[in-house]
């Protein structure tokens, strides 16, 4: 099953993952959220994209 541009944008764009509790945080404005919505941590990273094999 091949992915297309719209699906990649929906799955990976503006989604940040908390490094403490692994909660997904969406950012509507395109900037990094300040705090995790679940635990309040500031340690956030972008969601990893899957590698093509």
C-alpha positions as CSV (number, residue, x, y, z in Angstrom):
1,X,0.0,0.0,0.0
2,X,1.6,3.3,-1.1
3,X,1.2,6.4,0.9
4,X,0.6,9.8,-0.7
5,X,1.4,13.4,0.3
6,X,-1.9,14.1,2.0
7,X,-1.7,11.0,4.1
8,X,1.9,11.8,5.2
9,X,0.9,15.3,6.1
10,X,-2.0,14.1,8.2
11,X,0.1,11.4,10.0
12,X,3.3,13.3,10.7
13,X,2.9,17.1,10.2
14,X,2.6,19.1,13.5
15,X,2.5,16.1,15.7
16,X,4.8,16.2,18.7
17,X,5.5,13.2,21.1
18,X,6.3,13.7,24.8
19,X,9.5,11.9,25.7
20,X,8.3,11.3,29.3
21,X,4.8,9.9,28.8
22,X,4.7,9.2,25.0
23,X,1.5,11.2,24.5
24,X,0.9,12.7,21.1
25,X,0.4,16.5,21.0
26,X,-1.0,18.2,17.9
27,X,0.1,21.7,17.1
28,X,-2.5,23.5,15.0
29,X,-0.3,26.6,14.4
30,X,2.7,24.8,13.2
31,X,4.9,25.8,16.1
32,X,6.1,23.5,18.9
33,X,3.7,23.2,21.8
34,X,5.1,24.6,25.1
35,X,3.9,21.7,27.3
36,X,2.6,18.2,27.1
37,X,-1.1,18.1,27.4
38,X,-1.0,15.0,29.6
39,X,2.0,15.4,32.0
40,X,3.1,19.0,31.6
41,X,6.6,18.1,30.5
42,X,8.6,20.4,28.2
43,X,10.5,17.5,26.6
44,X,8.8,17.2,23.2
45,X,10.0,15.8,19.9
46,X,8.6,15.5,16.4
47,X,7.0,12.2,15.5
48,X,9.4,9.9,13.7
49,X,8.7,9.1,10.1
50,X,8.9,5.4,9.1
51,X,11.9,4.5,7.0
52,X,11.3,3.2,3.5
53,X,12.7,-0.2,3.0
